[in-house]
Amino acid sequence: MSRIVVLGSSSGMPDSTRACSSILIETNNNSYLIDVGEGCASSIIRHNIDPEKIGQVFVTHTHSDHSMGIFMLVQMMHLLKRKKNLDIYLPEEALFWFENMFDAVYLFQDNLSFGFELKPINIDFVYQDEDLILKAFPNQHLLSNEDFIKEQSLTNKMESYCFLIEIDGKRIVYSGDIAGIEDIESQSEGVDFLLCESTHIKVEELVELASRKKVKSTILTHIHDSMDKDKTSIVMMGKKHAYKNIVFAYDGLCIDIK
């Protein structure tokens, strides 16, 4: 049976009990890593995940709490003498910078035990193999930087994505970071699992959307420490909107896809 494993559930602020954003989708034959925040490699070991099964990595956007674990992940795989190639999918604007960062941290591709390839994600991106289909759709999370980028004549394109995943006849929306629930509304109708960040949104708006869109299960992640003190009020929001299926993510949470 396929499953979702939460490897990192913290907000952008480091947390003593949570790694930064990362989830794993695991099938009988393959594993897929979605976001790779700091602490991801340690979390893989801590939760007894076989890193050899990970064939693809998908990064929603390049904020450090979603992407900077990629270097330690590659280093760990090299130290484990991995042979199988790894595909790393990033927003297209990031390819040049990450290629140079791998050299900057002395993870030279020709000097590793395995090969990896950086591949672009854009608004038309679709990945498909025998186990799953993953489609990217853009969000507005990074647009708050627009004025500064223009003032400084920077080249950043503010590319940030959510993912719609189809596996075993089920549909999963993974929000990454978003500007508001409008970023996921069009893709959420009747989905089986909605993994949504809880830092940059109004949680009650998310609960209302989940109820209205008949989302079967909503998993709140990207959790700030204040939310640990606020779970009761969120459950009450669910009751207000006649929606009971709210799960609070934690590192190591496993969800069977059934």
Secondary structure per residue as TSV (DSSP state, phi and psi in degrees):
chain	resnum	aa	ss	phi	psi
A	1	M	-	360.0	137.6
A	2	S	-	-74.8	155.7
A	3	R	E	-151.0	159.9
A	4	I	E	-103.9	132.7
A	5	V	E	-121.7	122.9
A	6	V	E	-83.1	116.0
A	7	L	E	-96.9	-27.4
A	8	G	E	-148.5	127.9
A	9	S	-	-129.9	10.1
A	10	S	B	-80.9	166.6
A	11	S	-	-78.1	-168.4
A	12	G	S	-67.8	-12.5
A	13	M	S	-89.1	126.4
A	14	P	-	-54.2	146.9
A	15	D	-	-133.4	141.8
A	16	S	S	-71.5	-17.2
A	17	T	S	-119.8	-0.5
A	18	R	-	-134.6	137.4
A	19	A	-	-79.1	167.1
A	20	C	S	-74.3	172.8
A	21	S	S	-54.6	125.8
A	22	S	E	-170.9	134.6
A	23	I	E	-130.9	156.1
A	24	L	E	-120.3	134.9
A	25	I	E	-109.4	121.0
A	26	E	E	-118.1	127.6
A	27	T	-	-111.4	-177.2
A	28	N	S	-60.6	-34.7
A	29	N	S	-108.9	-26.4
A	30	N	-	-138.1	158.1
A	31	S	E	-129.8	146.0
A	32	Y	E	-128.1	126.5
A	33	L	E	-99.8	128.2
A	34	I	E	-119.2	115.0
A	35	D	-	65.4	148.3
A	36	V	-	-146.4	66.3
A	37	G	-	-71.3	171.1
A	38	E	T	-55.2	136.8
A	39	G	T	93.3	-3.0
A	40	C	H	-61.8	-46.9
A	41	A	H	-62.3	-43.5
A	42	S	H	-62.6	-38.6
A	43	S	H	-67.0	-35.9
A	44	I	H	-58.4	-44.7
A	45	I	H	-68.6	-45.2
A	46	R	H	-59.6	-34.5
A	47	H	T	-105.1	19.4
A	48	N	T	57.9	42.6
A	49	I	-	-90.8	137.3
A	50	D	-	-82.1	107.3
A	51	P	G	-67.3	-19.2
A	52	E	G	-66.6	-25.8
A	53	K	G	-77.6	-15.4
A	54	I	E	-76.1	113.9
A	55	G	E	-107.9	-21.9
A	56	Q	E	-137.7	142.4
A	57	V	E	-123.1	132.4
A	58	F	E	-123.4	124.6
A	59	V	-	-112.1	124.9
A	60	T	S	-71.6	-41.0
A	61	H	-	-163.0	168.9
A	62	T	-	-100.8	15.9
A	63	H	-	-53.0	143.5
A	64	S	H	-60.9	-30.3
A	65	D	H	-76.6	0.0
A	66	H	H	-119.1	-9.2
A	67	S	H	-135.0	-23.8
A	68	M	T	-74.2	-10.4
A	69	G	T	-75.1	-6.7
A	70	I	H	-63.4	-32.9
A	71	F	H	-72.0	-42.7
A	72	M	H	-69.2	-33.0
A	73	L	H	-60.2	-48.1
A	74	V	H	-64.3	-41.2
A	75	Q	H	-61.4	-44.2
A	76	M	H	-60.6	-44.7
A	77	M	H	-63.2	-37.8
A	78	H	H	-64.6	-44.7
A	79	L	H	-65.5	-25.9
A	80	L	T	-84.2	3.9
A	81	K	T	62.2	39.6
A	82	R	-	-58.8	145.9
A	83	K	-	-115.8	-30.7
A	84	K	S	-70.3	137.8
A	85	N	-	-65.7	154.7
A	86	L	E	-124.1	131.1
A	87	D	E	-101.3	126.5
A	88	I	E	-116.8	114.3
A	89	Y	E	-101.2	125.5
A	90	L	E	-132.1	155.2
A	91	P	E	-50.0	136.8
A	92	E	G	-54.6	-36.8
A	93	E	G	-62.9	-18.7
A	94	A	G	-91.3	-11.2
A	95	L	H	-58.4	-48.5
A	96	F	H	-58.9	-45.7
A	97	W	H	-68.4	-40.2
A	98	F	H	-72.1	-35.0
A	99	E	H	-57.3	-43.0
A	100	N	H	-72.3	-33.7
A	101	M	H	-65.7	-38.2
A	102	F	H	-59.3	-41.1
A	103	D	H	-66.5	-38.5
A	104	A	H	-63.3	-30.7
A	105	V	T	-100.1	16.3
A	106	Y	T	65.3	28.7
A	107	L	-	-100.3	70.1
A	108	F	-	-72.0	127.8
A	109	Q	G	-56.1	-41.2
A	110	D	G	-75.4	-3.1
A	111	N	G	-114.0	12.5
A	112	L	S	-101.8	164.1
A	113	S	S	-75.2	-12.9
A	114	F	S	-143.2	165.7
A	115	G	-	-99.8	150.5
A	116	F	E	-137.7	155.2
A	117	E	E	-132.7	131.4
A	118	L	E	-89.1	126.7
A	119	K	E	-127.6	149.5
A	120	P	E	-84.7	143.6
A	121	I	E	-106.4	132.0
A	122	N	-	-137.8	-174.8
A	123	I	T	-67.6	-16.8
A	124	D	T	-102.0	13.1
A	125	F	-	-70.0	130.9
A	126	V	E	-139.0	129.4
A	127	Y	E	-112.7	136.1
A	128	Q	E	-145.5	135.5
A	129	D	-	-140.7	-163.7
A	130	E	S	-70.6	-14.7
A	131	D	S	-105.6	-34.7
A	132	L	E	-154.0	163.9
A	133	I	E	-121.6	131.9
A	134	L	E	-126.0	123.8
A	135	K	E	-118.1	138.5
A	136	A	E	-96.6	142.0
A	137	F	E	-136.4	140.2
A	138	P	E	-74.7	153.3
A	139	N	-	-131.0	176.8
A	140	Q	-	-104.6	18.6
A	141	H	T	-55.6	-39.0
A	142	L	T	-93.7	-1.5
A	143	L	G	-68.2	-15.9
A	144	S	G	-65.2	-13.6
A	145	N	G	-88.8	0.0
A	146	E	H	-60.1	-46.7
A	147	D	H	-63.5	-43.8
A	148	F	H	-63.6	-41.8
A	149	I	H	-61.2	-41.8
A	150	K	H	-67.4	-44.2
A	151	E	H	-60.0	-37.3
A	152	Q	T	-94.3	0.9
A	153	S	T	54.4	44.7
A	154	L	-	-85.6	163.1
A	155	T	-	-97.5	-1.1
A	156	N	-	-58.6	137.2
A	157	K	-	-106.2	1.1
A	158	M	-	59.6	41.8
A	159	E	-	-81.9	122.9
A	160	S	-	-147.7	139.3
A	161	Y	E	-133.8	153.6
A	162	C	E	-105.2	163.5
A	163	F	E	-124.9	138.5
A	164	L	E	-109.5	122.5
A	165	I	E	-119.6	133.5
A	166	E	E	-116.5	124.5
A	167	I	E	-153.4	133.5
A	168	D	T	52.4	36.2
A	169	G	T	75.8	6.8
A	170	K	E	-111.0	155.6
A	171	R	E	-118.6	132.8
A	172	I	E	-125.4	130.7
A	173	V	E	-107.6	127.1
A	174	Y	E	-113.0	120.8
A	175	S	-	-78.2	-24.5
A	176	G	-	58.0	-144.4
A	177	D	S	-100.3	140.8
A	178	I	-	-131.4	167.9
A	179	A	S	-87.5	-24.7
A	180	G	S	179.8	171.5
A	181	I	G	-67.1	-17.5
A	182	E	G	-60.9	-22.4
A	183	D	G	-68.5	-24.0
A	184	I	T	-114.4	-5.5
A	185	E	G	-58.6	-43.7
A	186	S	G	-69.4	-19.0
A	187	Q	G	-105.6	0.9
A	188	S	-	-97.2	-6.6
A	189	E	T	-58.1	115.5
A	190	G	T	67.1	16.2
A	191	V	-	-68.3	155.2
A	192	D	S	-79.6	-36.8
A	193	F	E	-138.5	128.9
A	194	L	E	-117.5	105.6
A	195	L	E	-95.0	108.5
A	196	C	E	-126.0	136.6
A	197	E	E	-66.4	154.5
A	198	S	S	-124.0	9.5
A	199	T	S	-91.0	-39.2
A	200	H	S	-102.9	11.7
A	201	I	S	-126.3	170.2
A	202	K	-	-91.9	115.1
A	203	V	H	-61.2	-36.4
A	204	E	H	-64.2	-34.4
A	205	E	H	-63.9	-36.9
A	206	L	H	-65.9	-43.8
A	207	V	H	-62.1	-42.4
A	208	E	H	-62.7	-42.8
A	209	L	H	-62.5	-45.2
A	210	A	H	-60.1	-39.3
A	211	S	H	-68.1	-47.1
A	212	R	H	-66.6	-36.2
A	213	K	T	-88.8	0.9
A	214	K	T	57.3	45.6
A	215	V	-	-71.2	130.0
A	216	K	S	-72.0	-37.2
A	217	S	-	-150.1	131.4
A	218	T	E	-113.4	124.5
A	219	I	E	-111.3	114.7
A	220	L	E	-83.9	126.5
A	221	T	E	-134.9	-169.4
A	222	H	S	53.5	54.8
A	223	I	B	-93.2	123.9
A	224	H	-	-80.0	151.7
A	225	D	G	-60.1	-24.2
A	226	S	G	-65.6	-27.4
A	227	M	G	-68.3	-29.7
A	228	D	G	-60.0	-24.9
A	229	K	G	-92.9	-2.8
A	230	D	-	-120.3	13.9
A	231	K	H	-63.6	-38.4
A	232	T	H	-60.9	-43.5
A	233	S	H	-66.6	-31.7
A	234	I	H	-70.4	-39.9
A	235	V	H	-60.5	-38.5
A	236	M	H	-65.4	-36.5
A	237	M	H	-58.7	-41.8
A	238	G	H	-59.3	-43.8
A	239	K	H	-62.5	-39.7
A	240	K	H	-59.5	-36.9
A	241	H	T	-102.8	16.4
A	242	A	T	55.4	44.9
A	243	Y	-	-134.1	118.7
A	244	K	-	-105.4	-17.9
A	245	N	-	-89.5	64.2
A	246	I	E	-109.4	127.0
A	247	V	E	-119.5	134.9
A	248	F	E	-96.2	117.0
A	249	A	-	-68.8	151.3
A	250	Y	-	-147.7	157.8
A	251	D	T	-64.8	126.5
A	252	G	T	99.6	-6.2
A	253	L	-	-61.2	128.9
A	254	C	E	-115.7	132.9
A	255	I	E	-127.9	117.1
A	256	D	E	-70.1	136.3
A	257	I	-	-91.3	97.0
A	258	K	-	-149.3	360.0
